[in-house]
Amino acid sequence: QVQLVESGGGLVQPGGSLRLSCAASGFSFSRYAMYWYRQGPGKERELVAAITRGGGSTNYADSVKGRFAISRDNAKNTMYLQMNSLKPEDTAVYYCKPDFNLWGQGTQVTVSS
């Protein structure tokens, strides 16, 4: 079964950290670039970070640059998003996506004191 399962979200105070995971199955994970998206309350879904197939190149939205780090472990078919110095505006449902039309259920991140 082709699927993505995001995990690692939760409630965190401003300035805190979380590490999200995206477990992929049913397709050749290492053949695809991967992306993290997020959708905040009342907002459109936006691209947060991207990583190439081998993990050698990454890109970030300006709003998270210097705070978030995307990585992947092709041996484990898993991608990660390390989020540091979290802000209330980072509150959103976070989704991972390969370079084709497949979405997971998302994981909720809430940044609040």
C-alpha positions in Angstrom: 0.0 0.0 0.0 1.4 3.4 -1.0 1.3 5.7 2.0 2.9 8.3 4.1 2.6 8.5 7.9 3.6 11.7 9.6 4.3 11.8 13.4 6.0 13.8 16.1 3.7 16.8 16.3 2.3 18.1 19.6 2.0 21.1 21.8 5.2 23.1 22.5 6.0 26.4 24.1 7.5 29.3 22.0 11.2 28.8 21.6 10.8 25.0 21.9 11.7 22.2 19.5 10.0 19.3 17.8 11.2 16.6 15.4 8.7 15.4 12.8 9.0 12.1 11.0 7.5 10.9 7.7 7.5 7.2 7.2 7.0 6.2 3.6 5.9 2.8 2.2 4.8 1.2 -1.0 7.0 3.2 -3.3 10.8 3.6 -4.0 11.4 6.4 -1.5 15.0 7.0 -2.6 13.9 7.8 -6.1 11.9 10.9 -5.2 12.6 14.4 -3.9 10.5 15.0 -0.8 8.8 18.0 0.7 7.3 19.2 3.9 4.2 21.4 3.7 2.1 23.0 6.3 -1.4 24.5 6.6 -2.1 26.9 9.4 -5.6 27.8 10.7 -7.4 29.8 8.0 -4.3 29.7 5.7 -3.5 28.0 2.5 -1.1 25.1 2.4 2.5 26.3 2.0 5.8 24.7 1.1 8.1 24.6 4.1 11.2 22.6 3.0 12.4 20.4 0.3 15.2 17.8 -0.1 16.6 16.0 -3.1 16.6 12.3 -3.6 20.0 11.7 -2.1 19.6 14.4 0.6 22.5 16.4 -0.8 20.5 19.6 -1.4 17.8 21.3 0.6 15.7 24.4 0.4 13.6 26.3 2.9 10.8 28.9 3.0 12.2 32.2 4.2 10.0 32.0 7.3 11.7 28.9 8.6 15.3 29.4 7.3 17.8 29.0 10.0 15.3 27.3 12.4 14.2 24.2 10.6 16.3 21.4 9.1 15.0 18.8 6.7 16.8 15.4 6.4 16.1 11.9 5.2 17.3 8.3 5.8 16.7 6.4 2.6 17.7 3.1 4.3 14.7 3.6 6.6 12.4 5.2 4.0 11.9 8.1 6.4 12.2 11.9 6.2 12.5 14.3 9.1 11.9 17.9 10.0 13.8 19.3 13.0 12.1 22.4 14.1 13.9 24.7 16.6 13.0 28.1 18.0 9.4 27.5 17.3 7.0 30.5 17.1 3.2 30.7 17.4 3.0 31.3 13.7 4.5 27.9 13.1 1.2 26.4 14.4 -0.2 24.2 11.6 -0.8 20.7 10.4 2.4 19.5 8.8 2.4 17.2 5.8 5.1 15.3 3.9 4.9 14.7 0.2 7.0 13.0 -2.5 7.5 14.4 -6.0 4.1 13.0 -7.1 0.6 13.3 -5.8 0.5 11.5 -2.5 -0.3 13.1 0.9 -0.3 11.7 4.4 -2.8 12.5 7.1 -0.6 15.2 8.6 0.6 15.9 12.1 -0.6 18.8 14.2 2.0 21.2 15.6 0.8 23.8 18.1 3.1 26.5 19.5 1.6 28.2 22.5 2.3 29.2 26.0 
